[in-house]
Every structure is written in C-alpha cells, then in structure tokens.
Amino acid sequence: MEEPLHLPDAPIPPEDGDCCGNGCEVCVHDMYAAELAEYRRLLMEYETRQTMQLQPAPPTEES
C-alpha cells in the first residue's frame, strides 16, 4: 500500500542571528541546505506521484 500523498513541509530558513559566525563544523546554514535538498527530493517524489495518479488507466483489452 502506498503512503498517502501529502505536500512536504518546506524547511524554515535560518534567521540572520542564528549563525554565530565562528565557522562551526556544522553551521545552521549547512543544516538548512541539507533540509532543503531533502525537501526538494520529497517534493519531486510528491509531484511524480500526483502526476501518475492523474493519468488515466490504460485501456483494457476485451476478448
């Protein structure tokens, strides 16, 4: 059974003061970029599944 279709939630970008500017190994901007990439992947998956569901079923052969 397929998962129900739902539009993924976009990640919230970091605010101006969220980055401390100390060159952290994993910066809030890095985390946002990763979340954004995952969001885009899920969105593409969602759009593909939406398109597939909207396409008419192929005609069946009647004997």
N, CA, C and O atoms as a GROMACS GRO file, in nm:
protein
  252
    1MET      N    1   0.085  -0.119   0.000
    1MET     CA    2   0.000   0.000   0.000
    1MET      C    3   0.089   0.125   0.000
    1MET      O    4   0.186   0.134   0.076
    2GLU      N    5   0.056   0.220  -0.086
    2GLU     CA    6   0.134   0.342  -0.095
    2GLU      C    7   0.098   0.437   0.018
    2GLU      O    8  -0.014   0.437   0.069
    3GLU      N    9   0.195   0.518   0.056
    3GLU     CA   10   0.171   0.620   0.158
    3GLU      C   11   0.074   0.724   0.102
    3GLU      O   12   0.075   0.749  -0.018
    4PRO      N   13  -0.008   0.784   0.188
    4PRO     CA   14  -0.098   0.888   0.138
    4PRO      C   15  -0.016   1.007   0.086
    4PRO      O   16   0.090   1.040   0.138
    5LEU      N   17  -0.069   1.069  -0.018
    5LEU     CA   18   0.001   1.184  -0.075
    5LEU      C   19  -0.019   1.307   0.013
    5LEU      O   20  -0.131   1.340   0.051
    6HIS      N   21   0.089   1.370   0.044
    6HIS     CA   22   0.080   1.498   0.114
    6HIS      C   23   0.199   1.583   0.072
    6HIS      O   24   0.310   1.533   0.052
    7LEU      N   25   0.172   1.708   0.060
    7LEU     CA   26   0.276   1.802   0.021
    7LEU      C   27   0.375   1.816   0.135
    7LEU      O   28   0.335   1.843   0.248
    8PRO      N   29   0.505   1.797   0.108
    8PRO     CA   30   0.602   1.808   0.217
    8PRO      C   31   0.612   1.953   0.266
    8PRO      O   32   0.588   2.048   0.191
    9ASP      N   33   0.648   1.967   0.392
    9ASP     CA   34   0.666   2.099   0.451
    9ASP      C   35   0.805   2.152   0.415
    9ASP      O   36   0.905   2.082   0.429
   10ALA      N   37   0.810   2.275   0.369
   10ALA     CA   38   0.938   2.338   0.336
   10ALA      C   39   1.013   2.369   0.465
   10ALA      O   40   0.952   2.406   0.565
   11PRO      N   41   1.145   2.354   0.463
   11PRO     CA   42   1.222   2.388   0.583
   11PRO      C   43   1.220   2.539   0.606
   11PRO      O   44   1.204   2.618   0.513
   12ILE      N   45   1.237   2.575   0.730
   12ILE     CA   46   1.240   2.717   0.766
   12ILE      C   47   1.384   2.766   0.759
   12ILE      O   48   1.471   2.711   0.827
   13PRO      N   49   1.411   2.868   0.677
   13PRO     CA   50   1.549   2.917   0.668
   13PRO      C   51   1.595   2.978   0.800
   13PRO      O   52   1.515   3.032   0.876
   14PRO      N   53   1.725   2.968   0.826
   14PRO     CA   54   1.776   3.028   0.949
   14PRO      C   55   1.759   3.180   0.945
   14PRO      O   56   1.765   3.242   0.839
   15GLU      N   57   1.738   3.236   1.061
   15GLU     CA   58   1.727   3.382   1.070
   15GLU      C   59   1.866   3.442   1.074
   15GLU      O   60   1.965   3.371   1.096
   16ASP      N   61   1.874   3.573   1.053
   16ASP     CA   62   2.003   3.641   1.046
   16ASP      C   63   2.092   3.613   1.167
   16ASP      O   64   2.213   3.596   1.150
   17GLY      N   65   2.037   3.608   1.286
   17GLY     CA   66   2.118   3.590   1.406
   17GLY      C   67   2.142   3.445   1.445
   17GLY      O   68   2.207   3.419   1.547
   18ASP      N   69   2.093   3.349   1.366
   18ASP     CA   70   2.108   3.208   1.401
   18ASP      C   71   2.250   3.158   1.383
   18ASP      O   72   2.292   3.067   1.454
   19CYS      N   73   2.325   3.214   1.291
   19CYS     CA   74   2.463   3.173   1.267
   19CYS      C   75   2.554   3.256   1.358
   19CYS      O   76   2.544   3.379   1.362
   20CYS      N   77   2.642   3.187   1.431
   20CYS     CA   78   2.730   3.260   1.524
   20CYS      C   79   2.852   3.317   1.453
   20CYS      O   80   2.922   3.402   1.509
   21GLY      N   81   2.879   3.272   1.330
   21GLY     CA   82   2.991   3.325   1.254
   21GLY      C   83   3.127   3.271   1.296
   21GLY      O   84   3.230   3.324   1.256
   22ASN      N   85   3.128   3.165   1.378
   22ASN     CA   86   3.254   3.110   1.427
   22ASN      C   87   3.308   2.996   1.340
   22ASN      O   88   3.406   2.930   1.378
   23GLY      N   89   3.247   2.971   1.226
   23GLY     CA   90   3.295   2.865   1.138
   23GLY      C   91   3.271   2.726   1.193
   23GLY      O   92   3.356   2.637   1.178
   24CYS      N   93   3.160   2.705   1.256
   24CYS     CA   94   3.126   2.575   1.314
   24CYS      C   95   3.133   2.466   1.207
   24CYS      O   96   3.106   2.491   1.090
   25GLU      N   97   3.171   2.346   1.249
   25GLU     CA   98   3.182   2.234   1.155
   25GLU      C   99   3.049   2.210   1.084
   25GLU      O  100   3.046   2.187   0.964
   26VAL      N  101   2.942   2.214   1.160
   26VAL     CA  102   2.807   2.203   1.102
   26VAL      C  103   2.732   2.331   1.138
   26VAL      O  104   2.681   2.346   1.250
   27CYS      N  105   2.726   2.421   1.043
   27CYS     CA  106   2.662   2.551   1.063
   27CYS      C  107   2.511   2.538   1.039
   27CYS      O  108   2.466   2.445   0.972
   28VAL      N  109   2.435   2.629   1.094
   28VAL     CA  110   2.290   2.628   1.070
   28VAL      C  111   2.260   2.640   0.921
   28VAL      O  112   2.157   2.590   0.874
   29HIS      N  113   2.348   2.706   0.847
   29HIS     CA  114   2.327   2.718   0.702
   29HIS      C  115   2.350   2.584   0.633
   29HIS      O  116   2.283   2.552   0.534
   30ASP      N  117   2.444   2.504   0.684
   30ASP     CA  118   2.466   2.370   0.630
   30ASP      C  119   2.345   2.280   0.658
   30ASP      O  120   2.301   2.205   0.571
   31MET      N  121   2.293   2.290   0.779
   31MET     CA  122   2.176   2.209   0.815
   31MET      C  123   2.056   2.249   0.728
   31MET      O  124   1.981   2.163   0.683
   32TYR      N  125   2.040   2.378   0.706
   32TYR     CA  126   1.929   2.425   0.621
   32TYR      C  127   1.946   2.374   0.479
   32TYR      O  128   1.848   2.332   0.416
   33ALA      N  129   2.068   2.378   0.426
   33ALA     CA  130   2.093   2.330   0.290
   33ALA      C  131   2.058   2.183   0.278
   33ALA      O  132   2.000   2.141   0.178
   34ALA      N  133   2.092   2.103   0.379
   34ALA     CA  134   2.058   1.960   0.378
   34ALA      C  135   1.907   1.940   0.385
   34ALA      O  136   1.852   1.857   0.313
   35GLU      N  137   1.841   2.016   0.471
   35GLU     CA  138   1.695   2.006   0.483
   35GLU      C  139   1.628   2.050   0.354
   35GLU      O  140   1.527   1.991   0.314
   36LEU      N  141   1.681   2.151   0.288
   36LEU     CA  142   1.625   2.200   0.163
   36LEU      C  143   1.641   2.096   0.052
   36LEU      O  144   1.550   2.077  -0.029
   37ALA      N  145   1.756   2.030   0.047
   37ALA     CA  146   1.778   1.924  -0.052
   37ALA      C  147   1.680   1.809  -0.031
   37ALA      O  148   1.625   1.756  -0.128
   38GLU      N  149   1.657   1.771   0.094
   38GLU     CA  150   1.562   1.664   0.124
   38GLU      C  151   1.420   1.708   0.089
   38GLU      O  152   1.342   1.629   0.036
   39TYR      N  153   1.386   1.831   0.118
   39TYR     CA  154   1.254   1.884   0.083
   39TYR      C  155   1.233   1.879  -0.068
   39TYR      O  156   1.127   1.837  -0.116
   40ARG      N  157   1.333   1.920  -0.143
   40ARG     CA  158   1.320   1.919  -0.289
   40ARG      C  159   1.305   1.776  -0.342
   40ARG      O  160   1.230   1.754  -0.437
   41ARG      N  161   1.376   1.680  -0.281
   41ARG     CA  162   1.363   1.540  -0.322
   41ARG      C  163   1.221   1.491  -0.294
   41ARG      O  164   1.158   1.429  -0.380
   42LEU      N  165   1.170   1.520  -0.174
   42LEU     CA  166   1.035   1.478  -0.139
   42LEU      C  167   0.930   1.547  -0.225
   42LEU      O  168   0.830   1.485  -0.261
   43LEU      N  169   0.952   1.672  -0.259
   43LEU     CA  170   0.860   1.746  -0.344
   43LEU      C  171   0.855   1.685  -0.484
   43LEU      O  172   0.748   1.671  -0.543
   44MET      N  173   0.972   1.649  -0.536
   44MET     CA  174   0.977   1.587  -0.668
   44MET      C  175   0.903   1.452  -0.666
   44MET      O  176   0.831   1.418  -0.760
   45GLU      N  177   0.922   1.376  -0.558
   45GLU     CA  178   0.854   1.249  -0.541
   45GLU      C  179   0.702   1.271  -0.535
   45GLU      O  180   0.625   1.199  -0.599
   46TYR      N  181   0.661   1.370  -0.460
   46TYR     CA  182   0.519   1.404  -0.448
   46TYR      C  183   0.460   1.441  -0.583
   46TYR      O  184   0.354   1.391  -0.620
   47GLU      N  185   0.530   1.527  -0.657
   47GLU     CA  186   0.479   1.571  -0.787
   47GLU      C  187   0.471   1.455  -0.885
   47GLU      O  188   0.377   1.447  -0.964
   48THR      N  189   0.568   1.365  -0.881
   48THR     CA  190   0.567   1.248  -0.968
   48THR      C  191   0.447   1.159  -0.937
   48THR      O  192   0.378   1.113  -1.027
   49ARG      N  193   0.424   1.135  -0.808
   49ARG     CA  194   0.312   1.050  -0.769
   49ARG      C  195   0.179   1.116  -0.803
   49ARG      O  196   0.084   1.048  -0.841
   50GLN      N  197   0.171   1.248  -0.789
   50GLN     CA  198   0.048   1.321  -0.825
   50GLN      C  199   0.020   1.303  -0.974
   50GLN      O  200  -0.093   1.274  -1.014
   51THR      N  201   0.123   1.320  -1.055
   51THR     CA  202   0.108   1.307  -1.200
   51THR      C  203   0.064   1.166  -1.237
   51THR      O  204  -0.023   1.149  -1.322
   52MET      N  205   0.124   1.066  -1.173
   52MET     CA  206   0.089   0.927  -1.202
   52MET      C  207  -0.056   0.899  -1.166
   52MET      O  208  -0.124   0.824  -1.237
   53GLN      N  209  -0.105   0.957  -1.057
   53GLN     CA  210  -0.244   0.933  -1.017
   53GLN      C  211  -0.343   1.004  -1.107
   53GLN      O  212  -0.458   0.962  -1.118
   54LEU      N  213  -0.300   1.111  -1.171
   54LEU     CA  214  -0.391   1.187  -1.257
   54LEU      C  215  -0.400   1.129  -1.398
   54LEU      O  216  -0.492   1.161  -1.473
   55GLN      N  217  -0.304   1.044  -1.434
   55GLN     CA  218  -0.306   0.985  -1.568
   55GLN      C  219  -0.416   0.880  -1.575
   55GLN      O  220  -0.435   0.804  -1.481
   56PRO      N  221  -0.487   0.876  -1.686
   56PRO     CA  222  -0.592   0.774  -1.700
   56PRO      C  223  -0.530   0.635  -1.710
   56PRO      O  224  -0.419   0.617  -1.760
   57ALA      N  225  -0.605   0.539  -1.662
   57ALA     CA  226  -0.559   0.399  -1.670
   57ALA      C  227  -0.556   0.356  -1.816
   57ALA      O  228  -0.641   0.399  -1.895
   58PRO      N  229  -0.460   0.271  -1.854
   58PRO     CA  230  -0.456   0.226  -1.993
   58PRO      C  231  -0.580   0.143  -2.024
   58PRO      O  232  -0.633   0.075  -1.936
   59PRO      N  233  -0.626   0.147  -2.148
   59PRO     CA  234  -0.745   0.070  -2.184
   59PRO      C  235  -0.718  -0.080  -2.172
   59PRO      O  236  -0.607  -0.127  -2.198
   60THR      N  237  -0.819  -0.152  -2.131
   60THR     CA  238  -0.806  -0.297  -2.118
   60THR      C  239  -0.852  -0.362  -2.248
   60THR      O  240  -0.939  -0.311  -2.319
   61GLU      N  241  -0.790  -0.475  -2.276
   61GLU     CA  242  -0.829  -0.549  -2.397
   61GLU      C  243  -0.950  -0.635  -2.364
   61GLU      O  244  -0.951  -0.707  -2.264
   62GLU      N  245  -1.049  -0.624  -2.448
   62GLU     CA  246  -1.168  -0.706  -2.429
   62GLU      C  247  -1.166  -0.816  -2.533
   62GLU      O  248  -1.145  -0.790  -2.651
   63SER      N  249  -1.190  -0.939  -2.488
   63SER     CA  250  -1.187  -1.054  -2.581
   63SER      C  251  -1.319  -1.075  -2.644
   63SER      O  252  -1.335  -1.167  -2.725
   0.00000   0.00000   0.00000
